[in-house]
Amino acid sequence: MSTLGVGDFVASTDPWRIVTGAAAFSGLTFITASITYFVPVLSAVGLESKLSLYISSMGKTPQQILANAWDGEGFASFLDRSPELCQMLLQHTLNHYSYPVIHYFHNNDPKMAIAPGVVLLDETHKLLRYAVSESVAKDELKMEMLQTTLFTFLKMLKGNFIEKRELEELVPLPSLENLSAKGIPLEEKDKVKNAFNLKLKEHRKKLTSLLEMDGWSWRNIYP
């Protein structure tokens, strides 16, 4: 199918010469198309693992990421990384549109899996937005960039991959003890509780669906 054969066998009539030429052409086309498709797919899967590992390297939980980034005045070390994170996540989102099959590549290591990584990043952003006191300086441009990028990714998944289903797990309320122990100024507990249980209720249901459909749970985010 991929060559013109060997010299021992030669097409003797015009119909068989046409069949031989068509077989050679189709074989070359199939092989070339396969290579040009699988190489970018594998590259996209590599970017997915790179992004997940990048996020998990900042901390095992959203609270740990914020605690590690806290410098006594703000979270510059975390927010300074947001443009690079946004760029990788946007590229991953575009790869989903071009090569939908990458959604079905599963990694058994939570540090390398995209679903826990995205939820970890999203929860970190939401804690920074709703749990950390407004008195703490935050780069609003970078906060908005991160929020928009996460929303774009989840919107793409909801439209193409996340099905409506009965959730198996309740969405947990994140603990603030680690942040308080680090000396990070926080909003009142009732205000934070209302934000996560009411304002972010539907949003966090999408995160639950994303985790469950990829075989994970909130225990991978909040052990």
Secondary structure, 3 states (H helix, E strand, C coil): CCCCCCCCCCCCCHHHHHHHHHHHHHHHHHHHHHHHHHHHHHHHHHHHHHHHHHHHHCCCCHHHHHHHHCCCCECHHHHCCHHHHHHHHHHHHHHHHHCHHHHHCCCCCCCCCHHHHHHHHHHHHHHHHHCECCCCECCHHHHHHHHHHHHHHHHHHHHHCCCCCCCCCCCCCCCCHHHHHCCCCECCHHHHHHHHHHHCHHHHHHHHHHHHHCCCCHHHCCC
